[in-house]
Amino acid sequence: MSYRRSLGAFFSAAALIASLSPAVAFAKTTGTGITDVDDATINVTGLEKGDTVTAYQVFDAYIDSNNVLKYTPATGLPADYDTIDELGALTTADAQKAAGDAYSKAFVNDGAHGVAGPVTGNAGEDGKASLTLDSGYWVVVVTSTSGKTKVFQPTTIDASPVAGTDGTYKAKTLSDQEIKNEPVTVKKGVGERYEEKTDAYTVGQMVPFKVTTNVPNYPADSKDATFTVSDTPSAGLEIDTGSITVKVGGTVVWENGAAVDASAFKAATTMQATTGYTFDFAKDFVLAHPGASVEITYNAKLTSAAFSHDENDVTGNTARVTFNPNPYDSSTVTPDDKTKVQTYGYVFPKTDKDQNALEGAAFTLYDEAGNEIKDENGNAITSTSKIVNGKAYVYFEDLGSGSYVAKETTVPAGKQKAQDVKFTVDKDTAKADNPATTDITENNYLVSTSNVVDPDQPMLPVTGEAGTVAITVGGLALVGAACVVASRGLKRSK
């Protein structure tokens, strides 16, 4: 469709396509001696189903009476990019991105009016949106409605006509245009190598964590530019808040419990605690650091509340990033990533020499080198045998992969100390439920079936046996003789 108008007069119209059909441009430059060429069709790719694509005409191309290609600019363009020469001088990706951001701001926020359009389409299952564009230059803006973790960059498209061998201008054949986007993801790592999972730590030890993400590459005219990183540990982990360090682009912005760069955060909504943290970045800071890497490192103490019930219910924590996938809308999405801190347990039955369940035997845990292991409060880790379903058990939990020694440190009356119990737990051996805890189901115990026995203490000879009688009689005789000697000596002295 086209409208007649005099050169230099501009009209704006809107086209909204709610299906996958190509959108149609509404206006062309016309007038005496002016020729406009046919429209060109382009497929915009790299989208998610449901994403909306809006194209604004920056420069309208036309052929004058001397068969010269010329352009009419839209009204309200930014001063740095309001001529074809300025647009043509943009040779680097950064310069082109800056122009795209400026055009986007001009049309979306500042009320600039394209010579034709805007033209709008929606992406289908194949991630494409088809647009029909009047000849000239356009800026394409994608607003994500898919909720995917991407921020799309405004992109300029050259739909100018091209001259054939006979000098006649024709519509340009446009290749598919992939819209650049900056995915916003979060990666959580645990342990010395910052992997997804670790089993190298025992209760009371500090576990290192690292979160990596990137600042969204928002257009300069973004409405909110939300960017928040949060982290929530499960029971069994307590964050050492003093160990938290935040770096953006390699520069430290948070350290030792406080902001190094106060301009980086929204003070009212940024917090840290042993139970988690939230770093809510300020809009101006976000817009000033597009695409910058973000790294958050910290340590968390492994506590006796650690657990492992099944593959998906294990001690760990979840890091989340909240941002606007549509920079012109306040709606947010929150991708996340989880880590697991796997621990193990060991349980063995405790009996007397007759294989009867024996309560009250306390064991203390040591490492393989003989060092006493302490819990998160600095106390020795002990376990005392108790009877469950007719059997007495001793068990230790929240252990990292490795070898340990349990030594009996409290022996029931009348019993002798059992031999030290040496054991090794790891992912291949500790897979069972603990029979000593009937109220929960676990999947991380090595269950020993070998009884740990306390022998009886040696008994004194029983009164009434022959040897005992002889000894007793002999002893009494000696006592009697001693008394007689003492009595005679007393009489003589008198």
C-alpha positions as a printed Julia matrix, in Angstrom:
494×3 Matrix{Float64}:
  0.0     0.0     0.0
  1.27    3.55   -0.71
  0.17    7.09   -0.09
  0.71   10.17   -2.28
  2.4    13.06   -0.59
  4.74   15.89   -1.43
  8.48   15.52   -0.95
  9.51   16.29    2.62
  6.11   15.51    4.17
  6.12   12.4     6.3
  3.45   10.24    7.77
  3.64    7.41   10.3
  1.53    4.28   10.39
  1.6     1.09   12.4
  1.26   -2.48   11.28
  0.72   -5.31   13.7
  0.85   -8.89   12.51
 -0.45  -11.32   15.1
  0.31  -14.37   12.98
  3.25  -15.57   10.93
  2.16  -13.8     7.74
  4.6   -11.21    6.33
  4.05   -7.68    7.6
  3.48   -4.95    5.01
  5.08   -1.5     4.89
  2.57    1.31    4.51
  4.38    4.19    2.81
  6.82    5.06    0.03
  8.45    8.27   -1.07
  6.64    9.54   -4.16
  6.35   12.73   -6.16
  7.07   14.25   -9.54
 10.08   12.57  -11.1
 10.5    10.23   -8.15
 10.45    6.46   -8.43
 10.13    4.0    -5.61
 11.07    0.37   -6.13
  9.22   -2.71   -4.98
  9.3    -3.82   -1.39
 11.77   -6.44   -0.16
 11.03   -9.4     2.08
 13.35  -10.49    4.85
 13.33  -13.34    7.34
 14.52  -12.29   10.77
 16.07  -15.32   12.5
 17.65  -16.34   15.79
 14.42  -15.75   17.69
 12.26  -17.75   20.05
  8.66  -18.61   19.29
  6.45  -15.69   20.23
  9.15  -13.02   20.11
  7.91   -9.8    18.52
  9.93   -8.07   15.8
  9.31   -4.4    15.05
 11.03   -2.6    12.15
 11.24    1.21   12.01
 12.23    2.91    8.76
 15.25    5.12    9.33
 15.83    6.25    5.71
 13.45    5.84    2.81
 15.2     5.14   -0.5
 13.94    6.54   -3.8
 15.19    7.12   -7.35
 15.13   10.74   -8.52
 14.42   12.0   -12.05
 18.11   11.59  -12.93
 18.05    7.92  -11.9
 20.11    8.68   -8.78
 19.55    6.75   -5.55
 18.64    9.13   -2.73
 17.24    8.9     0.78
 14.7    10.71    2.9
 15.4    10.53    6.66
 12.81    9.84    9.29
 11.98   12.68   11.62
 13.51   12.83   15.07
 16.69   10.85   14.34
 19.66   11.27   16.72
 22.07   13.95   15.51
 25.02   11.57   15.18
 23.13    9.26   12.83
 20.7    11.41   10.83
 22.42   11.21    7.45
 23.25    8.34    5.13
 26.91    9.36    5.17
 27.04    8.98    8.96
 25.36    5.6     8.77
 27.65    4.45    5.98
 30.73    5.4     8.0
 29.95    2.84   10.69
 32.38    0.02    9.98
 32.91   -1.66   13.34
 30.51   -3.87   15.28
 30.64   -1.53   18.28
 29.84    1.51   16.13
 26.96   -0.28   14.44
 25.62   -1.4    17.81
 25.78    2.18   19.1
 23.8     3.37   16.09
 21.25    0.58   16.54
 20.82    1.51   20.2
 20.44    5.19   19.3
 17.85    4.48   16.59
 15.96    2.17   18.92
 15.82    4.85   21.58
 14.71    7.46   19.06
 11.77    5.42   17.8
 10.72    3.56   20.94
 11.21    6.22   23.59
 11.75    9.59   21.93
  8.85    9.52   19.45
 10.77    9.56   16.15
  8.59    8.81   13.12
  9.73    6.51   10.37
  8.99    7.35    6.76
  7.16    4.02    6.52
  6.04    1.56    9.11
  6.55    0.46   11.73
  6.28   -3.1    10.51
  5.74   -5.86   13.03
  5.85   -9.66   12.98
  6.02  -12.57   15.38
  8.43  -15.48   15.41
  7.06  -18.95   14.76
  8.19  -22.41   15.79
 11.25  -22.1    13.54
 12.43  -18.93   15.3
 11.78  -16.77   12.23
  9.64  -13.73   11.6
  8.97  -12.57    8.01
  8.81   -8.83    7.28
  8.08   -6.94    4.07
 10.05   -3.7     3.99
  9.9    -0.62    1.83
 13.23    0.2     0.2
 15.71    1.99    2.48
 17.32    1.5     5.87
 15.49    0.05    8.84
 16.22   -0.65   12.48
 14.81   -3.9    13.84
 13.95   -4.18   17.52
 13.08   -7.53   19.09
 11.04   -7.75   22.25
 11.1   -11.16   23.85
  7.83  -12.67   25.0
  9.24  -16.18   25.23
 10.82  -15.78   28.65
 14.12  -17.1    27.32
 17.33  -15.78   28.76
 18.32  -13.43   25.95
 18.56   -9.7    25.38
 18.34   -8.89   21.66
 20.29   -6.03   20.12
 18.67   -3.43   17.86
 19.91   -4.15   14.33
 20.05   -1.96   11.21
 19.04   -3.53    7.89
 19.95   -2.16    4.47
 16.99   -2.74    2.18
 18.17   -0.18   -0.38
 17.42   -0.93   -4.05
 20.23   -2.12   -6.3
 20.97   -1.1    -9.87
 20.95   -3.77  -12.55
 23.29   -3.96  -15.54
 20.89   -1.72  -17.48
 20.97    0.91  -14.73
 17.46    0.19  -13.58
 16.97   -0.06   -9.83
 15.23   -3.1    -8.44
 14.31   -4.38   -4.99
 17.23   -5.83   -3.11
 17.18   -9.55   -2.4
 17.63   -9.75    1.34
 19.33  -12.67    3.03
 18.04  -13.98    6.31
 19.08  -11.63    9.11
 20.04  -13.19   12.42
 19.46  -10.79   15.27
 22.39  -10.7    17.64
 21.59  -11.41   21.21
 23.4   -11.63   24.48
 22.34  -14.71   26.44
 22.28  -14.13   30.16
 23.17  -17.33   31.97
 24.48  -18.27   35.38
 27.03  -20.94   36.2
 27.57  -22.26   39.71
 30.68  -24.2    40.73
 31.74  -25.89   43.96
 34.99  -27.29   45.29
 38.59  -26.59   44.37
 37.84  -26.99   40.67
 34.41  -25.31   40.86
 32.52  -28.23   39.39
 28.81  -29.0    39.55
 29.21  -31.44   42.43
 31.74  -32.31   45.13
 32.08  -34.98   47.8
 35.44  -33.86   49.15
 34.22  -32.08   52.29
 33.31  -33.22   55.8
 31.13  -31.46   58.36
 32.92  -28.46   59.88
 34.99  -27.73   56.77
 34.72  -24.68   54.51
 33.48  -25.36   50.99
 34.46  -22.9    48.2
 31.86  -21.72   45.68
 31.95  -19.58   42.54
 29.12  -17.98   40.55
 29.79  -16.65   37.07
 27.41  -14.71   34.85
 27.42  -11.57   32.7
 25.79   -8.17   32.78
 22.96   -8.07   30.22
 23.89   -6.12   27.1
 20.89   -3.83   27.3
 20.12   -1.09   24.77
 20.81    2.37   26.14
 17.07    3.11   26.28
 16.12    0.11   28.38
 13.23    0.75   30.71
 14.46   -0.95   33.85
 17.76   -2.71   33.06
 17.17   -5.09   35.95
 20.13   -7.26   36.91
 20.16   -9.13   40.2
 22.29  -12.08   41.31
 21.15  -14.1    44.31
 22.26  -17.31   45.97
 20.39  -19.46   48.46
 22.05  -22.39   50.24
 20.09  -25.34   51.55
 20.25  -26.62   55.11
 23.75  -27.88   55.77
 25.57  -24.84   54.4
 26.27  -21.53   56.13
 27.83  -18.75   54.06
 30.87  -17.01   55.5
 29.75  -13.5    54.59
 33.22  -12.07   55.09
 34.53  -14.29   52.31
 32.18  -12.96   49.6
 33.94  -11.16   46.75
 32.16   -9.73   43.7
 34.04   -8.79   40.55
 32.61   -7.11   37.44
 34.86   -7.11   34.4
 37.71   -8.22   36.68
 37.29   -5.24   39.04
 36.32   -5.87   42.67
 33.05   -4.1    43.54
 32.2    -5.94   46.78
 34.6    -7.3    49.4
 34.84   -7.92   53.15
 31.14   -7.47   53.69
 30.73   -4.09   51.98
 30.58   -2.41   48.58
 33.92   -1.26   47.2
 32.04    0.64   44.48
 28.84    1.98   46.03
 27.51    3.01   42.6
 27.34   -0.65   41.56
 24.42   -1.65   43.8
 20.98   -0.64   44.95
 21.66   -0.27   48.65
 18.09   -0.94   49.79
 17.84   -4.33   48.08
 21.4    -5.62   48.28
 22.11   -7.89   51.25
 24.22  -10.76   52.52
 23.69  -13.28   55.32
 24.73  -16.79   56.28
 21.48  -17.96   54.66
 22.09  -16.27   51.3
 22.83  -13.06   49.45
 21.28  -10.72   46.88
 23.33   -8.32   44.78
 20.94   -5.94   43.05
 22.91   -3.88   40.54
 22.05   -0.25   39.87
 20.61    0.62   36.45
 23.29    3.18   35.54
 26.01    0.69   36.47
 24.38   -2.05   34.38
 24.07    0.18   31.32
 27.7     1.27   31.74
 28.98   -2.34   31.79
 27.14   -4.13   28.97
 28.19   -7.76   28.62
 30.82   -7.51   31.39
 31.73  -10.71   33.18
 30.53  -11.13   36.77
 32.26  -13.44   39.25
 31.15  -14.05   42.83
 33.26  -16.25   45.09
 32.72  -17.24   48.71
 33.1   -20.03   51.26
 30.34  -21.81   53.14
 30.7   -24.03   56.2
 29.34  -27.56   55.91
 27.18  -28.25   58.97
 25.61  -31.28   60.59
 22.32  -30.39   58.88
 23.74  -31.72   55.59
 21.57  -34.34   53.93
 21.24  -36.66   50.97
 17.81  -38.17   50.45
 17.89  -38.81   46.72
 19.72  -37.63   43.61
 17.76  -34.37   43.48
 17.49  -33.77   47.22
 21.05  -33.16   48.34
 22.81  -30.45   50.31
 23.69  -27.61   47.94
 22.64  -24.17   46.8
 21.03  -22.38   43.9
 22.35  -19.25   42.19
 19.84  -17.12   40.25
 20.05  -14.2    37.87
 17.04  -11.93   37.4
 16.86   -9.61   34.38
 14.54   -8.16   31.71
 14.53  -10.28   28.55
 12.49   -7.48   27.01
 14.43   -4.28   27.76
 11.31   -2.19   27.16
  9.17   -4.06   29.66
  9.48   -4.51   33.42
  8.83   -8.26   33.29
 11.75  -10.44   34.36
 13.0   -13.99   34.02
 15.23  -15.88   36.43
 17.57  -18.55   35.08
 19.36  -20.54   37.77
 22.06  -23.11   38.32
 22.53  -25.53   41.2
 25.46  -27.23   42.87
 25.52  -30.26   45.13
 27.69  -31.01   48.13
 27.49  -34.76   48.5
 28.23  -36.27   51.9
 28.27  -39.86   53.13
 27.57  -41.84   56.27
 28.72  -45.05   57.91
 26.76  -47.27   60.31
 27.69  -50.47   62.11
 25.92  -52.79   64.6
 27.17  -52.86   68.23
 26.94  -56.05   70.31
 28.38  -57.87   73.26
 30.27  -61.13   72.94
 27.01  -63.06   72.76
 25.8   -60.94   69.81
 23.24  -59.11   71.93
 22.53  -55.46   71.1
 24.72  -53.27   73.29
 23.71  -49.71   74.17
 25.88  -46.99   75.66
 29.09  -47.58   73.73
 30.36  -44.18   72.51
 32.76  -43.79   69.59
 34.75  -40.72   68.51
 35.68  -40.04   64.89
 39.25  -39.51   63.63
 40.75  -39.12   60.21
 43.1   -41.7    58.76
 46.13  -39.87   60.19
 44.7   -40.03   63.71
 43.48  -36.44   63.98
 40.22  -35.92   65.81
 37.51  -34.53   63.49
 35.52  -31.53   64.74
 32.0   -30.48   63.8
 30.93  -26.95   62.75
 31.0   -25.86   66.4
 34.49  -27.2    67.07
 33.28  -30.2    69.05
 34.49  -33.76   68.68
 32.19  -35.91   66.54
 30.84  -38.78   68.62
 28.11  -41.4    68.3
 26.65  -43.61   71.04
 25.04  -46.94   70.31
 21.27  -47.06   70.59
 18.81  -49.87   69.97
 16.55  -49.53   66.92
 14.26  -52.39   65.93
 16.1   -54.79   68.18
 19.63  -53.89   67.08
 22.09  -51.37   68.46
 23.8   -49.06   65.97
 26.6   -46.53   65.91
 26.67  -44.17   62.94
 28.52  -41.15   61.57
 27.21  -38.79   58.91
 28.1   -35.68   56.87
 31.43  -37.14   55.81
 33.41  -36.39   52.7
 34.79  -39.13   50.49
 37.74  -40.74   52.28
 38.96  -43.03   55.06
 38.18  -42.68   58.76
 38.72  -44.36   62.14
 36.09  -44.67   64.87
 37.54  -45.27   68.35
 35.51  -46.41   71.32
 35.89  -43.72   73.97
 33.11  -44.69   76.38
 32.85  -48.39   77.27
 29.73  -49.83   78.93
 30.2   -51.21   82.45
 31.6   -54.7    82.54
 32.87  -54.52   78.96
 36.21  -54.07   77.31
 36.96  -51.55   74.58
 36.35  -52.8    71.06
 38.99  -52.66   68.37
 39.15  -49.45   66.33
 36.74  -49.39   63.39
 38.37  -48.36   60.12
 36.19  -47.55   57.11
 36.18  -45.79   53.75
 33.17  -44.08   52.17
 32.71  -42.82   48.62
 30.15  -42.62   45.84
 30.59  -46.28   44.95
 30.18  -47.71   48.45
 27.79  -45.38   50.29
 24.44  -45.83   48.58
 22.09  -47.29   51.21
 19.65  -46.03   53.83
 20.68  -45.74   57.46
 18.79  -48.42   59.5
 19.37  -46.39   62.68
 17.14  -43.51   61.47
 13.65  -44.75   60.71
 12.0   -41.33   60.33
 13.87  -40.37   57.14
 15.09  -42.15   54.03
 18.63  -41.55   52.88
 20.74  -42.78   50.0
 24.3   -42.12   51.14
 25.23  -44.67   53.8
 27.7   -47.51   53.82
 25.93  -50.05   56.02
 28.23  -52.53   57.72
 26.82  -55.95   58.59
 29.8   -56.9    60.77
 29.15  -56.6    64.5
 31.59  -54.51   66.49
 31.95  -56.46   69.74
 32.8   -55.32   73.26
 34.26  -58.35   75.1
 33.46  -58.91   78.75
 35.95  -57.76   81.36
 37.93  -60.62   83.11
 36.08  -61.83   86.28
 37.67  -62.43   89.72
 37.55  -66.14   90.81
 34.13  -67.09   92.19
 33.88  -67.79   96.03
 33.42  -71.51   96.86
 35.82  -73.03   94.39
 38.49  -75.38   95.82
 41.43  -73.1    95.14
 39.64  -70.19   96.67
 38.84  -72.1    99.89
 42.46  -73.12  100.37
 43.67  -69.59   99.85
 41.09  -68.24  102.23
 41.94  -70.79  104.97
 45.65  -70.16  104.59
 45.1   -66.43  104.79
 43.04  -66.74  107.97
 45.72  -68.98  109.55
 48.4   -66.42  108.84
 46.29  -63.67  110.35
 45.66  -65.79  113.47
 49.36  -66.59  113.9
 50.22  -62.94  113.62
 47.74  -62.11  116.35
 49.21  -64.76  118.7
 52.76  -63.49  118.21
 51.66  -59.95  118.83
 49.84  -60.96  122.04
 52.85  -62.8   123.52
 55.12  -59.92  122.76
 52.79  -57.62  124.63
 52.77  -59.81  127.77
 56.58  -60.06  127.91
 56.9   -56.32  127.68
 54.77  -56.03  130.8
